[in-house]
Amino acid sequence: MTAASARTAVAAARICDPRVDPAPVGWSEFIGTARPHAVWDPDLLRIEGWLARNPPLLVTVHDADGIVAALSALVCRPTRTPRYAPRRPRRGPMWVEVSQPWLSGLPGIVWRPEIQGHRLHAAVRAAERALARHLGPGLVGVFYRGVGPELLPELDGHGRIHRRTDSSAVLDNTFADVDEWLASLSKSRRAGLRRQHRRAESDRTLLIRGGPGRTDIDAAAVADLLNDHRARFAAQAGDTRSPVAAPYVEAFVRRSDVHTLTYHDTDGRLLALNILLDHRDVVVKQHWAALPREDEGRQGLYFDAYVRAVRWCIAHRRPRISSGRGKLDVKTSMGFAPQDVHGVIAPRPVMGR
């Protein structure tokens, strides 16, 4: 093997349990080039792990120059348990979901920009082999969620199953200002957005605050609102997400790359919120939650939050905005385009091949 090929060869995959293990060696250098979203922070993964039904493992793949790729791997079982973060591994069949539960429509894999094609393919196979060794004979396979068209060729292959599972809404930011964005929409949608934004701005009983690194937020109230909102819009069968926990929110919203928009009434009651994850390539309009109208919620805040999010992204020259899955008809009316999202299953016999 030549020196050049040695540098590009995938050496090994390593598995980190963020609950008890330190961040992988080389992680700070990796995030400097791969630039994952905020939810990949090992400190956040640690908090999430202790409060989740399916604690995430952080799988890193290394070559001679350091980490080339990382996977968020949730170990799942056919039956749920009320216990969070079980202290002892349970026996019986299990599968791994490679996903980032906090990023709707995006995959649970991040990699250095120069790792493409056969190198990314090899990195994924190395991670699969490491998971098989770590979890033992009870592992029946790996399910990759949120796979976009650019990643699909590296995950697909002989004996693997893939299909389009959903669509994610993405807006390409080509606008000089928010008025140019509004002008690109239909007359009725444009008028509706302007009307809802004016209503929110002029409502003296509505307190609107937004920005990064929020330290003034009641994390328990945010977690309760998010979980109640999820419960009203029943989760799809097979959803492996755990409820949002206040300690996670507390640490999350304090980050400089997490922008939290909140709406309160004059009594201090949280009415609605929206969270943006800043990123140089794709800003994620991550969480939206609001009280229903029958519980004194306010009409039109959903659309006001979109105006504010798009305006911020235009002002800060972010190239794309992803608003995840769901309500695609509404999102397309605001200029977002559906992007196919796939699921890929690698049964145990073909893992690592």
C-alpha positions, 0 to 999 in steps of 0.5 A: 500500500502506498503512503497516499492510499494509507492516508485514505484507507479507513482504519477502524470504527469506534463506539462511544456511549456518550453517557459515560465515555468522553468525546471521541479523540479527534472530535473537535477537529472533526466538527471543524471540518464536517460542521454537524448541527448543534444536536451532535454535541457530545454533551447534549448526547450525554444528557439525551442518553440518560433521559431516552428510552433508546440511548444513542451511541456515537459511532466514529470512523477513523483513518490515519488523519482522524475521524472521517464520519460519525453515526448516531445509532439508537439501539431499539427493541420490539417492546418499549419499557418505562425505564429510561436509559436502562443500566444493564443491557437487555437480552433479546432481538434488537435493531439499530436506527441510524438517525438523528431524532432532533433533525427531521428529514436529515440523516443520522450520519455526518462526514468530512466534505472530502469523504465521498463515493467509495470512501464514504461507502467503506466508512459506513460498512466499517461502522456496521461491522463495529455495531455488530461486534459491539451488540452481539448476535441479538442485532438483527440489522440496521435501519437508516432513516432520513436518507437523502438522494446524495447519500442513498448510493452509499447505503444501498446495495445487494441484499439491502432494502430501500424505499422512499418513506417521506418528503422533507421541505427545503427552501433555497435561499436566493432572495435579496430580502423578505419582500422578494421571497413574499413576492415569489408566492401566490397572492393569497399566501403572500397576503396571509403571511403579511396579515399574520405578521402584522397581527403578531407585531401589533398585538400588545398582549403578545410578548415576542422574544427571539435570539441565540443563547437564550438564558431566560427560558423556562425549560420545563414549560418548553418541554411540556409544550413540545410534548403536548404538541407532539401528543396532539399530532399522534406520532407515526407507528414505530416512532422511536423518539423519547419525550423532550426533557427539560434538562436537555432543553436547558442546555440546548437553548443556551448554545450560540447556534440555537435560536429560540423564538418564544411567544408569551402572553402578559401573564407569562404563559408560553403560547408558542415557540420555534427553534432554529438551528443555525448552520453554514449550509442548511439552517434547520427550522427544527421545533414548532409547538403552540397551544391549541385555540381551545386552550387560549392559543393564538391564531396565526403564530405558525405563519408569523414564525415562518416570516421571522425565520426566512427573514433571519436566514436571508439577512444572514445569507444562509443558502438553504432552510429545511423545515422537515416533514409534515404539512407539505402542502402548507410549506410548498405554498410558502416556497419550500420544495419537497425533497425525497427522503428514503429509508434503507434497511441492512439486514444482519447477513449483509451488514458490513458488506 
